Each structure stands twice: as structure tokens, then as C-alpha cells.
Amino acid sequence: MNSESNKKVIPVDPLAFLTEEEKAVVGNLNSVKEFKKGDVLLKEGQHCKGSHHVVTGVVRQFRIVDGEEKTSEFYTEDQSIFSTVSAFSIGPSKFSLDCLEACTISIVPFGKEKEIYAQFPRFEKMCRIASEKQLIKYQEKFALYISSSPEQRYLNLLESDPGLINRVPQYHLASYLGVKPESLSRIRKRITVKQA
């Protein structure tokens, strides 16, 4: 297992480096909303209208391929949802987002985000650096994914985010790992036997 690729990534909080004035302005832009389990935040083909940050709960990112949902990411506490083309262009989203638990989400409309960047250029730079770090993380994660067996992917997930295993239904985990639910059951049994 590649320990470098599986290190727990500590979220970058740009607000920690802002002045009190900057924090006050940014804080006023946030719209914190509550969502129920099963609520859809964004459907594939829709235009995303703001940046989302998970305060509490689990959000799943997926797309429909040949009529089947394919899960590509899970977002939990203190993670920004870095998912859609819409966040970086005017195009429609290529993914859907739904809540696997009751969620509290902080949402900043893109128009307001641009205003804050114009007012505080330093904040834009910090957000850009945070986005670049997150992109590097996803590139490393994808490289590890395509070079790993399903069992190794499951072990990697156990190491990098063990709490997620108990928060996400097995069929979503199976989709995320690229296997059928029955295959994931066999993988878990094999791992349990090896660890016994």
C-alpha cells in the first residue's frame, strides 16, 4: 500500500488566514442550509450556482452510465465539493450530488464569490492554492485507483477514511470501488479472515 498517497488530507481553511474584516465580509456571504437524507443538491445536466462546503453529513457524487448510478466521490465534514464542470465554467454539471445523511451545507453563490475576490484579492489566491492542492489529491487518488485491485481499493479506503465505511450503504461503496455489492461482501469476508 502506498502510504504517501493514502495520507489523511487536512482540509485547508482559507478563513484562518483572513483579517477580522475579511472574515466578517466572507461570513455574510455564506448561506447555511439544512438538507434531509435523500435530498438532491444537484442533478446531472443542471448548472451549479454556488460553491458548497459540507459542515455536517455525507454527500455522494455520482453519474448515470447505461442506466446505472456510478459513485465517484463522497464528501464529509469540512470538505468542499469539488465536483462539477459548473464550478469552473458555464457548462452543465456532469455529475449529480445527493445527501446520504441529513446534511448542513454552506453555500456561496458564484456571483458573490467573485465580488469577494475583487474586494480581497488575497482571498482569491488562498482559495486557488486550496483548489490546486485538492486537484493534486484527486489526481493521486485516481492514479492509485486505476493501479489497484478492488480489494486494495477497499483497504486504501479503510486506511484513509475508516469512518466512511459505516456511514455509506454497501451498494454505494461497491459502486465507488468499481465492484458489485456481492463482490464487496466477498472482499470484506476475505479481509476479515486474513485479519483473524
Rosetta constraint file for C-alpha pairs under 8 A:
AtomPair CA 1 CA 152 HARMONIC 7.67 0.50
AtomPair CA 1 CA 156 HARMONIC 7.32 0.50
AtomPair CA 2 CA 6 HARMONIC 6.52 0.50
AtomPair CA 3 CA 7 HARMONIC 6.23 0.50
AtomPair CA 5 CA 140 HARMONIC 6.33 0.50
AtomPair CA 5 CA 141 HARMONIC 6.82 0.50
AtomPair CA 5 CA 144 HARMONIC 7.38 0.50
AtomPair CA 6 CA 156 HARMONIC 6.64 0.50
AtomPair CA 6 CA 159 HARMONIC 7.09 0.50
AtomPair CA 6 CA 160 HARMONIC 5.52 0.50
AtomPair CA 7 CA 160 HARMONIC 6.40 0.50
AtomPair CA 8 CA 160 HARMONIC 5.67 0.50
AtomPair CA 8 CA 161 HARMONIC 7.65 0.50
AtomPair CA 11 CA 78 HARMONIC 6.63 0.50
AtomPair CA 11 CA 79 HARMONIC 6.65 0.50
AtomPair CA 12 CA 130 HARMONIC 6.10 0.50
AtomPair CA 13 CA 17 HARMONIC 7.95 0.50
AtomPair CA 14 CA 18 HARMONIC 7.10 0.50
AtomPair CA 14 CA 123 HARMONIC 7.18 0.50
AtomPair CA 14 CA 126 HARMONIC 5.96 0.50
AtomPair CA 14 CA 127 HARMONIC 6.49 0.50
AtomPair CA 14 CA 130 HARMONIC 7.74 0.50
AtomPair CA 15 CA 23 HARMONIC 6.37 0.50
AtomPair CA 18 CA 22 HARMONIC 5.69 0.50
AtomPair CA 18 CA 23 HARMONIC 5.94 0.50
AtomPair CA 18 CA 123 HARMONIC 7.55 0.50
AtomPair CA 19 CA 23 HARMONIC 6.16 0.50
AtomPair CA 20 CA 24 HARMONIC 6.17 0.50
AtomPair CA 21 CA 25 HARMONIC 6.42 0.50
AtomPair CA 22 CA 26 HARMONIC 6.15 0.50
AtomPair CA 22 CA 120 HARMONIC 7.46 0.50
AtomPair CA 23 CA 27 HARMONIC 5.81 0.50
AtomPair CA 24 CA 28 HARMONIC 6.32 0.50
AtomPair CA 25 CA 29 HARMONIC 6.79 0.50
AtomPair CA 25 CA 116 HARMONIC 7.84 0.50
AtomPair CA 26 CA 30 HARMONIC 6.91 0.50
AtomPair CA 26 CA 116 HARMONIC 7.10 0.50
AtomPair CA 29 CA 108 HARMONIC 6.12 0.50
AtomPair CA 29 CA 112 HARMONIC 6.74 0.50
AtomPair CA 29 CA 113 HARMONIC 7.93 0.50
AtomPair CA 30 CA 106 HARMONIC 6.04 0.50
AtomPair CA 30 CA 107 HARMONIC 5.71 0.50
AtomPair CA 30 CA 108 HARMONIC 5.15 0.50
AtomPair CA 31 CA 106 HARMONIC 5.65 0.50
AtomPair CA 31 CA 107 HARMONIC 5.14 0.50
AtomPair CA 31 CA 108 HARMONIC 6.33 0.50
AtomPair CA 32 CA 104 HARMONIC 6.80 0.50
AtomPair CA 32 CA 105 HARMONIC 5.61 0.50
AtomPair CA 32 CA 106 HARMONIC 4.33 0.50
AtomPair CA 32 CA 107 HARMONIC 6.15 0.50
AtomPair CA 33 CA 104 HARMONIC 5.70 0.50
AtomPair CA 33 CA 105 HARMONIC 5.40 0.50
AtomPair CA 33 CA 106 HARMONIC 6.42 0.50
AtomPair CA 33 CA 107 HARMONIC 7.58 0.50
AtomPair CA 34 CA 102 HARMONIC 7.45 0.50
AtomPair CA 34 CA 103 HARMONIC 5.82 0.50
AtomPair CA 34 CA 104 HARMONIC 4.60 0.50
AtomPair CA 34 CA 105 HARMONIC 6.47 0.50
AtomPair CA 35 CA 39 HARMONIC 6.20 0.50
AtomPair CA 35 CA 99 HARMONIC 7.35 0.50
AtomPair CA 35 CA 102 HARMONIC 5.64 0.50
AtomPair CA 35 CA 103 HARMONIC 5.05 0.50
AtomPair CA 35 CA 104 HARMONIC 6.26 0.50
AtomPair CA 35 CA 105 HARMONIC 7.65 0.50
AtomPair CA 36 CA 99 HARMONIC 7.02 0.50
AtomPair CA 36 CA 101 HARMONIC 6.81 0.50
AtomPair CA 36 CA 102 HARMONIC 4.40 0.50
AtomPair CA 36 CA 103 HARMONIC 6.40 0.50
AtomPair CA 37 CA 99 HARMONIC 5.25 0.50
AtomPair CA 37 CA 100 HARMONIC 5.34 0.50
AtomPair CA 37 CA 101 HARMONIC 4.36 0.50
AtomPair CA 37 CA 102 HARMONIC 4.48 0.50
AtomPair CA 37 CA 103 HARMONIC 7.20 0.50
AtomPair CA 38 CA 98 HARMONIC 6.21 0.50
AtomPair CA 38 CA 99 HARMONIC 5.16 0.50
AtomPair CA 38 CA 100 HARMONIC 5.94 0.50
AtomPair CA 38 CA 101 HARMONIC 7.21 0.50
AtomPair CA 39 CA 98 HARMONIC 5.70 0.50
AtomPair CA 39 CA 99 HARMONIC 5.45 0.50
AtomPair CA 40 CA 96 HARMONIC 7.67 0.50
AtomPair CA 40 CA 97 HARMONIC 5.93 0.50
AtomPair CA 40 CA 98 HARMONIC 4.24 0.50
AtomPair CA 40 CA 99 HARMONIC 6.41 0.50
AtomPair CA 41 CA 96 HARMONIC 7.54 0.50
AtomPair CA 41 CA 97 HARMONIC 5.30 0.50
AtomPair CA 41 CA 98 HARMONIC 5.54 0.50
AtomPair CA 41 CA 99 HARMONIC 7.43 0.50
AtomPair CA 42 CA 46 HARMONIC 6.69 0.50
AtomPair CA 42 CA 48 HARMONIC 6.94 0.50
AtomPair CA 42 CA 95 HARMONIC 7.80 0.50
AtomPair CA 42 CA 96 HARMONIC 5.20 0.50
AtomPair CA 42 CA 97 HARMONIC 5.05 0.50
AtomPair CA 42 CA 98 HARMONIC 7.13 0.50
AtomPair CA 43 CA 93 HARMONIC 7.42 0.50
AtomPair CA 43 CA 95 HARMONIC 6.73 0.50
AtomPair CA 43 CA 96 HARMONIC 4.34 0.50
AtomPair CA 43 CA 97 HARMONIC 6.54 0.50
AtomPair CA 44 CA 63 HARMONIC 6.81 0.50
AtomPair CA 44 CA 92 HARMONIC 7.40 0.50
AtomPair CA 44 CA 93 HARMONIC 5.29 0.50
AtomPair CA 44 CA 94 HARMONIC 5.23 0.50
AtomPair CA 44 CA 95 HARMONIC 4.64 0.50
AtomPair CA 44 CA 96 HARMONIC 4.67 0.50
AtomPair CA 45 CA 92 HARMONIC 4.83 0.50
AtomPair CA 45 CA 93 HARMONIC 5.01 0.50
AtomPair CA 45 CA 94 HARMONIC 6.15 0.50
AtomPair CA 45 CA 95 HARMONIC 7.55 0.50
AtomPair CA 46 CA 92 HARMONIC 5.20 0.50
AtomPair CA 46 CA 93 HARMONIC 5.58 0.50
AtomPair CA 47 CA 86 HARMONIC 5.80 0.50
AtomPair CA 47 CA 90 HARMONIC 7.45 0.50
AtomPair CA 47 CA 91 HARMONIC 6.79 0.50
AtomPair CA 47 CA 92 HARMONIC 4.71 0.50
AtomPair CA 47 CA 93 HARMONIC 5.80 0.50
AtomPair CA 48 CA 84 HARMONIC 7.46 0.50
AtomPair CA 48 CA 86 HARMONIC 5.24 0.50
AtomPair CA 48 CA 87 HARMONIC 6.55 0.50
AtomPair CA 48 CA 92 HARMONIC 7.39 0.50
AtomPair CA 48 CA 93 HARMONIC 6.72 0.50
AtomPair CA 49 CA 86 HARMONIC 7.74 0.50
AtomPair CA 49 CA 87 HARMONIC 7.88 0.50
AtomPair CA 49 CA 109 HARMONIC 5.78 0.50
AtomPair CA 49 CA 110 HARMONIC 6.11 0.50
AtomPair CA 50 CA 87 HARMONIC 7.28 0.50
AtomPair CA 50 CA 107 HARMONIC 6.07 0.50
AtomPair CA 50 CA 108 HARMONIC 5.20 0.50
AtomPair CA 50 CA 109 HARMONIC 3.92 0.50
AtomPair CA 50 CA 110 HARMONIC 4.73 0.50
AtomPair CA 51 CA 80 HARMONIC 7.73 0.50
AtomPair CA 51 CA 81 HARMONIC 7.34 0.50
AtomPair CA 51 CA 87 HARMONIC 7.11 0.50
AtomPair CA 51 CA 107 HARMONIC 5.52 0.50
AtomPair CA 51 CA 108 HARMONIC 5.17 0.50
AtomPair CA 51 CA 109 HARMONIC 6.35 0.50
AtomPair CA 51 CA 110 HARMONIC 6.64 0.50
AtomPair CA 52 CA 80 HARMONIC 5.95 0.50
AtomPair CA 52 CA 81 HARMONIC 5.58 0.50
AtomPair CA 52 CA 105 HARMONIC 6.42 0.50
AtomPair CA 52 CA 106 HARMONIC 5.69 0.50
AtomPair CA 52 CA 107 HARMONIC 4.69 0.50
AtomPair CA 52 CA 108 HARMONIC 6.77 0.50
AtomPair CA 53 CA 78 HARMONIC 6.78 0.50
AtomPair CA 53 CA 79 HARMONIC 5.82 0.50
AtomPair CA 53 CA 80 HARMONIC 4.22 0.50
AtomPair CA 53 CA 81 HARMONIC 5.97 0.50
AtomPair CA 53 CA 105 HARMONIC 5.65 0.50
AtomPair CA 53 CA 106 HARMONIC 5.06 0.50
AtomPair CA 53 CA 107 HARMONIC 6.52 0.50
AtomPair CA 54 CA 58 HARMONIC 7.67 0.50
AtomPair CA 54 CA 59 HARMONIC 7.78 0.50
AtomPair CA 54 CA 75 HARMONIC 7.03 0.50
AtomPair CA 54 CA 76 HARMONIC 6.07 0.50
AtomPair CA 54 CA 77 HARMONIC 5.28 0.50
AtomPair CA 54 CA 78 HARMONIC 5.60 0.50
AtomPair CA 54 CA 79 HARMONIC 5.53 0.50
AtomPair CA 54 CA 80 HARMONIC 6.20 0.50
AtomPair CA 54 CA 81 HARMONIC 7.42 0.50
AtomPair CA 54 CA 103 HARMONIC 7.39 0.50
AtomPair CA 54 CA 104 HARMONIC 6.38 0.50
AtomPair CA 54 CA 105 HARMONIC 4.79 0.50
AtomPair CA 54 CA 106 HARMONIC 6.43 0.50
AtomPair CA 55 CA 76 HARMONIC 7.77 0.50
AtomPair CA 55 CA 77 HARMONIC 5.16 0.50
AtomPair CA 55 CA 78 HARMONIC 5.66 0.50
AtomPair CA 55 CA 79 HARMONIC 7.76 0.50
AtomPair CA 55 CA 103 HARMONIC 7.41 0.50
AtomPair CA 55 CA 104 HARMONIC 5.29 0.50
AtomPair CA 55 CA 105 HARMONIC 5.47 0.50
AtomPair CA 55 CA 106 HARMONIC 6.67 0.50
AtomPair CA 56 CA 76 HARMONIC 6.76 0.50
AtomPair CA 56 CA 77 HARMONIC 4.97 0.50
AtomPair CA 56 CA 78 HARMONIC 7.65 0.50
AtomPair CA 56 CA 102 HARMONIC 7.91 0.50
AtomPair CA 56 CA 103 HARMONIC 5.32 0.50
AtomPair CA 56 CA 104 HARMONIC 5.07 0.50
AtomPair CA 56 CA 105 HARMONIC 7.11 0.50
AtomPair CA 57 CA 76 HARMONIC 5.77 0.50
AtomPair CA 57 CA 77 HARMONIC 6.31 0.50
AtomPair CA 57 CA 99 HARMONIC 7.53 0.50
AtomPair CA 57 CA 100 HARMONIC 7.46 0.50
AtomPair CA 57 CA 101 HARMONIC 5.39 0.50
AtomPair CA 57 CA 102 HARMONIC 5.84 0.50
AtomPair CA 57 CA 103 HARMONIC 4.34 0.50
AtomPair CA 57 CA 104 HARMONIC 6.62 0.50
AtomPair CA 58 CA 74 HARMONIC 6.68 0.50
AtomPair CA 58 CA 75 HARMONIC 5.60 0.50
AtomPair CA 58 CA 76 HARMONIC 4.69 0.50
AtomPair CA 58 CA 77 HARMONIC 7.37 0.50
AtomPair CA 58 CA 99 HARMONIC 5.99 0.50
AtomPair CA 58 CA 100 HARMONIC 5.43 0.50
AtomPair CA 58 CA 101 HARMONIC 5.59 0.50
AtomPair CA 58 CA 102 HARMONIC 7.76 0.50
AtomPair CA 58 CA 103 HARMONIC 6.68 0.50
AtomPair CA 58 CA 167 HARMONIC 7.82 0.50
AtomPair CA 59 CA 74 HARMONIC 5.68 0.50
AtomPair CA 59 CA 75 HARMONIC 5.05 0.50
AtomPair CA 59 CA 76 HARMONIC 6.56 0.50
AtomPair CA 59 CA 97 HARMONIC 6.52 0.50
AtomPair CA 59 CA 98 HARMONIC 5.58 0.50
AtomPair CA 59 CA 99 HARMONIC 4.55 0.50
AtomPair CA 59 CA 100 HARMONIC 5.81 0.50
AtomPair CA 59 CA 101 HARMONIC 7.51 0.50
AtomPair CA 59 CA 103 HARMONIC 7.75 0.50
AtomPair CA 60 CA 71 HARMONIC 7.04 0.50
AtomPair CA 60 CA 72 HARMONIC 7.85 0.50
AtomPair CA 60 CA 73 HARMONIC 5.98 0.50
AtomPair CA 60 CA 74 HARMONIC 4.61 0.50
AtomPair CA 60 CA 75 HARMONIC 6.42 0.50
AtomPair CA 60 CA 97 HARMONIC 5.54 0.50
AtomPair CA 60 CA 98 HARMONIC 5.40 0.50
AtomPair CA 60 CA 99 HARMONIC 6.30 0.50
AtomPair CA 60 CA 100 HARMONIC 6.66 0.50
AtomPair CA 61 CA 71 HARMONIC 5.90 0.50
AtomPair CA 61 CA 72 HARMONIC 5.73 0.50
AtomPair CA 61 CA 73 HARMONIC 5.07 0.50
AtomPair CA 61 CA 74 HARMONIC 6.17 0.50
AtomPair CA 61 CA 75 HARMONIC 8.00 0.50
AtomPair CA 61 CA 83 HARMONIC 7.27 0.50
AtomPair CA 61 CA 95 HARMONIC 6.40 0.50
AtomPair CA 61 CA 96 HARMONIC 5.70 0.50
AtomPair CA 61 CA 97 HARMONIC 4.69 0.50
AtomPair CA 61 CA 98 HARMONIC 6.88 0.50
AtomPair CA 62 CA 69 HARMONIC 6.33 0.50
AtomPair CA 62 CA 70 HARMONIC 5.31 0.50
AtomPair CA 62 CA 71 HARMONIC 4.20 0.50
AtomPair CA 62 CA 72 HARMONIC 5.44 0.50
AtomPair CA 62 CA 73 HARMONIC 7.10 0.50
AtomPair CA 62 CA 95 HARMONIC 5.48 0.50
AtomPair CA 62 CA 96 HARMONIC 5.33 0.50
AtomPair CA 62 CA 97 HARMONIC 6.54 0.50
AtomPair CA 63 CA 69 HARMONIC 5.67 0.50
AtomPair CA 63 CA 70 HARMONIC 5.43 0.50
AtomPair CA 63 CA 71 HARMONIC 6.74 0.50
AtomPair CA 63 CA 72 HARMONIC 7.84 0.50
AtomPair CA 63 CA 94 HARMONIC 6.97 0.50
AtomPair CA 63 CA 95 HARMONIC 4.88 0.50
AtomPair CA 63 CA 96 HARMONIC 5.86 0.50
AtomPair CA 64 CA 68 HARMONIC 5.28 0.50
AtomPair CA 64 CA 69 HARMONIC 4.57 0.50
AtomPair CA 64 CA 70 HARMONIC 6.09 0.50
AtomPair CA 65 CA 69 HARMONIC 6.34 0.50
AtomPair CA 65 CA 70 HARMONIC 6.68 0.50
AtomPair CA 69 CA 175 HARMONIC 7.70 0.50
AtomPair CA 70 CA 175 HARMONIC 5.66 0.50
AtomPair CA 70 CA 176 HARMONIC 6.85 0.50
AtomPair CA 71 CA 172 HARMONIC 6.48 0.50
AtomPair CA 71 CA 173 HARMONIC 7.87 0.50
AtomPair CA 71 CA 175 HARMONIC 5.50 0.50
AtomPair CA 71 CA 176 HARMONIC 4.76 0.50
AtomPair CA 72 CA 176 HARMONIC 5.57 0.50
AtomPair CA 73 CA 176 HARMONIC 7.01 0.50
AtomPair CA 75 CA 79 HARMONIC 5.98 0.50
AtomPair CA 75 CA 80 HARMONIC 7.43 0.50
AtomPair CA 75 CA 81 HARMONIC 6.60 0.50
AtomPair CA 82 CA 87 HARMONIC 7.85 0.50
AtomPair CA 82 CA 134 HARMONIC 7.99 0.50
AtomPair CA 83 CA 87 HARMONIC 7.66 0.50
AtomPair CA 83 CA 95 HARMONIC 7.21 0.50
AtomPair CA 84 CA 88 HARMONIC 7.71 0.50
AtomPair CA 84 CA 93 HARMONIC 5.13 0.50
AtomPair CA 84 CA 94 HARMONIC 6.25 0.50
AtomPair CA 84 CA 95 HARMONIC 6.28 0.50
AtomPair CA 85 CA 89 HARMONIC 5.98 0.50
AtomPair CA 85 CA 90 HARMONIC 7.78 0.50
AtomPair CA 85 CA 91 HARMONIC 6.28 0.50
AtomPair CA 85 CA 92 HARMONIC 6.71 0.50
AtomPair CA 85 CA 93 HARMONIC 5.38 0.50
AtomPair CA 85 CA 94 HARMONIC 6.64 0.50
AtomPair CA 86 CA 90 HARMONIC 5.63 0.50
AtomPair CA 86 CA 91 HARMONIC 5.41 0.50
AtomPair CA 86 CA 92 HARMONIC 5.71 0.50
AtomPair CA 86 CA 93 HARMONIC 5.39 0.50
AtomPair CA 99 CA 103 HARMONIC 6.59 0.50
AtomPair CA 100 CA 168 HARMONIC 7.02 0.50
AtomPair CA 108 CA 112 HARMONIC 6.75 0.50
AtomPair CA 108 CA 113 HARMONIC 6.46 0.50
AtomPair CA 109 CA 113 HARMONIC 6.25 0.50
AtomPair CA 110 CA 114 HARMONIC 6.29 0.50
AtomPair CA 111 CA 115 HARMONIC 6.48 0.50
AtomPair CA 112 CA 116 HARMONIC 6.35 0.50
AtomPair CA 113 CA 117 HARMONIC 6.29 0.50
AtomPair CA 114 CA 118 HARMONIC 6.25 0.50
AtomPair CA 115 CA 119 HARMONIC 6.24 0.50
AtomPair CA 116 CA 120 HARMONIC 5.81 0.50
AtomPair CA 116 CA 121 HARMONIC 7.90 0.50
AtomPair CA 116 CA 123 HARMONIC 7.78 0.50
AtomPair CA 116 CA 124 HARMONIC 7.98 0.50
AtomPair CA 117 CA 121 HARMONIC 5.11 0.50
AtomPair CA 117 CA 122 HARMONIC 7.68 0.50
AtomPair CA 117 CA 123 HARMONIC 6.25 0.50
AtomPair CA 117 CA 124 HARMONIC 5.03 0.50
AtomPair CA 120 CA 124 HARMONIC 7.07 0.50
AtomPair CA 121 CA 125 HARMONIC 6.49 0.50
AtomPair CA 122 CA 126 HARMONIC 6.38 0.50
AtomPair CA 123 CA 127 HARMONIC 6.17 0.50
AtomPair CA 124 CA 128 HARMONIC 6.05 0.50
AtomPair CA 125 CA 129 HARMONIC 6.23 0.50
AtomPair CA 126 CA 130 HARMONIC 6.20 0.50
AtomPair CA 127 CA 131 HARMONIC 6.08 0.50
AtomPair CA 128 CA 132 HARMONIC 6.15 0.50
AtomPair CA 129 CA 133 HARMONIC 6.26 0.50
AtomPair CA 130 CA 134 HARMONIC 6.23 0.50
AtomPair CA 131 CA 135 HARMONIC 6.09 0.50
AtomPair CA 132 CA 136 HARMONIC 6.24 0.50
AtomPair CA 133 CA 137 HARMONIC 6.27 0.50
AtomPair CA 134 CA 138 HARMONIC 6.35 0.50
AtomPair CA 135 CA 139 HARMONIC 6.22 0.50
AtomPair CA 136 CA 140 HARMONIC 6.20 0.50
AtomPair CA 137 CA 141 HARMONIC 6.08 0.50
AtomPair CA 138 CA 142 HARMONIC 5.99 0.50
AtomPair CA 139 CA 143 HARMONIC 6.17 0.50
AtomPair CA 140 CA 144 HARMONIC 6.20 0.50
AtomPair CA 141 CA 145 HARMONIC 6.07 0.50
AtomPair CA 142 CA 146 HARMONIC 6.28 0.50
AtomPair CA 143 CA 147 HARMONIC 6.43 0.50
AtomPair CA 144 CA 148 HARMONIC 6.12 0.50
AtomPair CA 145 CA 149 HARMONIC 8.00 0.50
AtomPair CA 145 CA 153 HARMONIC 6.46 0.50
AtomPair CA 148 CA 152 HARMONIC 5.67 0.50
AtomPair CA 148 CA 153 HARMONIC 6.04 0.50
AtomPair CA 149 CA 153 HARMONIC 6.20 0.50
AtomPair CA 150 CA 154 HARMONIC 6.28 0.50
AtomPair CA 150 CA 177 HARMONIC 6.13 0.50
AtomPair CA 150 CA 178 HARMONIC 6.96 0.50
AtomPair CA 150 CA 179 HARMONIC 7.02 0.50
AtomPair CA 151 CA 155 HARMONIC 6.29 0.50
AtomPair CA 151 CA 187 HARMONIC 5.95 0.50
AtomPair CA 152 CA 156 HARMONIC 6.02 0.50
AtomPair CA 153 CA 157 HARMONIC 6.19 0.50
AtomPair CA 153 CA 177 HARMONIC 6.37 0.50
AtomPair CA 154 CA 158 HARMONIC 6.19 0.50
AtomPair CA 154 CA 177 HARMONIC 6.90 0.50
AtomPair CA 155 CA 159 HARMONIC 6.25 0.50
AtomPair CA 156 CA 160 HARMONIC 6.06 0.50
AtomPair CA 157 CA 161 HARMONIC 5.53 0.50
AtomPair CA 157 CA 162 HARMONIC 6.54 0.50
AtomPair CA 158 CA 162 HARMONIC 4.37 0.50
AtomPair CA 158 CA 163 HARMONIC 7.99 0.50
AtomPair CA 158 CA 165 HARMONIC 7.31 0.50
AtomPair CA 161 CA 165 HARMONIC 7.70 0.50
AtomPair CA 162 CA 166 HARMONIC 7.99 0.50
AtomPair CA 163 CA 167 HARMONIC 6.87 0.50
AtomPair CA 164 CA 168 HARMONIC 6.20 0.50
AtomPair CA 165 CA 173 HARMONIC 7.61 0.50
AtomPair CA 168 CA 172 HARMONIC 6.64 0.50
AtomPair CA 168 CA 173 HARMONIC 6.58 0.50
AtomPair CA 169 CA 173 HARMONIC 6.46 0.50
AtomPair CA 170 CA 174 HARMONIC 6.01 0.50
AtomPair CA 170 CA 181 HARMONIC 6.49 0.50
AtomPair CA 170 CA 184 HARMONIC 7.83 0.50
AtomPair CA 171 CA 175 HARMONIC 6.22 0.50
AtomPair CA 171 CA 180 HARMONIC 7.39 0.50
AtomPair CA 171 CA 181 HARMONIC 5.21 0.50
AtomPair CA 172 CA 176 HARMONIC 6.17 0.50
AtomPair CA 173 CA 177 HARMONIC 6.17 0.50
AtomPair CA 174 CA 178 HARMONIC 6.06 0.50
AtomPair CA 174 CA 179 HARMONIC 5.09 0.50
AtomPair CA 174 CA 180 HARMONIC 5.62 0.50
AtomPair CA 174 CA 181 HARMONIC 5.23 0.50
AtomPair CA 174 CA 183 HARMONIC 7.88 0.50
AtomPair CA 174 CA 184 HARMONIC 5.88 0.50
AtomPair CA 175 CA 179 HARMONIC 5.84 0.50
AtomPair CA 175 CA 180 HARMONIC 6.73 0.50
AtomPair CA 175 CA 181 HARMONIC 7.74 0.50
AtomPair CA 179 CA 183 HARMONIC 6.10 0.50
AtomPair CA 179 CA 184 HARMONIC 6.55 0.50
AtomPair CA 180 CA 184 HARMONIC 6.45 0.50
AtomPair CA 181 CA 185 HARMONIC 6.32 0.50
AtomPair CA 182 CA 186 HARMONIC 6.44 0.50
AtomPair CA 183 CA 187 HARMONIC 6.24 0.50
AtomPair CA 184 CA 188 HARMONIC 6.16 0.50
AtomPair CA 185 CA 189 HARMONIC 6.25 0.50
AtomPair CA 186 CA 190 HARMONIC 6.20 0.50
AtomPair CA 187 CA 191 HARMONIC 6.24 0.50
AtomPair CA 188 CA 192 HARMONIC 6.12 0.50
AtomPair CA 189 CA 193 HARMONIC 6.21 0.50
AtomPair CA 190 CA 194 HARMONIC 6.23 0.50
AtomPair CA 191 CA 195 HARMONIC 6.12 0.50
AtomPair CA 192 CA 196 HARMONIC 6.13 0.50
